[in-house]
Amino acid sequence: MKTEFVKQHDKAKWHIVDAQDKILGRMATRIATVLRGKHKPSYTPFMDSGDFVVVVNAEKIAVTGKKLTDKIYYHHSMYPGGLKAEALEKRLARKPEDVIHHAVWGMLPKGSLGRDMIKKLKVYTGATHPHQAQRPEKLAI
């Protein structure tokens, strides 16, 4: 019996997610599953067989508990004293797309495979996006 693998060039579908009032972590796990391709019967761990995901209304996500003030994003410039810290509340006000991008990236494999997968995530503030021509289907979360 031969093992059949899905071709790398198979056509990927487009999905759309409205992030309004969705819990950040639960939404990010569902998006990561679709980007990785685990929702398909032809899932192969070492291949990028996932679909594209468009997220709209990124600024209207919800979080539970006191995460708005207690969740801190860190960045270091690699210079002495270069540690920067920013609370989730300020990051949402400044760059709400990065919050969803960061959450999903933490759930994808690191390396070249994960970098290819995260490129298929498109996050936008507001309800409009430039991907109408791809006819994205609504993704249930």
N, C-alpha and C positions, 0 to 999 in steps of 0.2 A: 504494500500500500504506500503510495506517495503522499507526502505532505505538500499541500498546495498553499502558496503564499499569495496575498493580494498584491497587485501591481502598485508601484509607487505613484503612478500617474493616474490612478482612478479619480474620478471627479468628486470633489468634496462639496458637500452641501453648505448652505449658509443658514445660520440661525440668528434670531434676534431675541434679546432679553431686555425687558423693561425693568430697570433696577429700582423703580419707585417703591418704597416701603418694603424692600426685600432685605432679609438679614444678610450681612456681608459674607460671613463664613459659609453659610449654607448655599448661597448663590455661587460663591467662588468654587466650592467643591463640584457643583454641577457643571460649571463652565469648564473646569479643568478636566473633568471626565469626557466632555464632548471634544475638547481640543486634543486630547490624547487618543481618542478613538475607541475608548473602552465600552461605549454604548453600541458598538457594531459587533456582529458575530464574527467578522473577519479581523478582529483585533490582533495585532502582532506587537509584542513589547518593544522590539528594536526598530520599528518603522513608524514614520509619521503618517498615520492613516486617519487622522482626526478631521473635523470640520471647522469651518470658519464661524466665529461668534461675534456678533455686534451687540454691544451693550449701550443703551441709551438711558438718559436721566441718571447719570452717575452721581450727581450731587445730592440725590434724594434717597440714598441708601439708609438703612437702619442698622443699629448695633444694639446689643443687649447690655444690661448692666451699666457700669460706669466707664465703659471703654472710650467714650468721647474725650474724657479728661485723663484717664489712666493709661491708655495705650499710647506708647511712645515709639516713634520712628527715629532710628539713629543713623547718622552718616558721619564718616570720618574722612578728613582731607589727607590723612597720612602725614601731616605736619604735627609737631608737638602742640598740644592744646587745641587740636582741630576737630574735636568731637562736637557734632551738632545734634540737637535733639528737638523733635517737634511732635506735639500732641496730635492725635487723630482729628480733633476739632479744628485745629489750625490747618492741617493738611487738607481736610475737606473743603475749607474755605478757599485755599490757595490753588490746589491741584486735585480735584476730586477724581480725575481719571487715574492718577497714580495710586490711589488707595486700592482700587479694584485690580489694577495691573500687578501691584505688589502682592496682594493676597493670592491671586491666581498663580503667579510665578513661583511662590513658595510651595505650591502643590504639584508642579511639573518637574520632570527629571532635569538635573543640571547637566550641562554639556551642550554639544552641538544639536542633539535631538530636541532638547527642551527649548533651545533658542529658536529653532525652526517652528516649534509649536506655538510659542508665545507671539510670533509674528502674525498668527492667524486670529489674534484677539484684537478687536477694534472697539475702543471705549470712547464715548462722547458724552459731553454735558448737553442737556436739553433733549428734546424729543426728536430732533431731525438728525439724519445721517446721510452720507453720500453714496450709500450702497443699495439704493432702490433697484438698480438694474439687475442685481444678483437675485432679487426676489427672495429675501430671507424668510424662513418659516419661524413662527413663534415657538420658543423653547419653554416648555413647562418646568417651573421650578417650585 
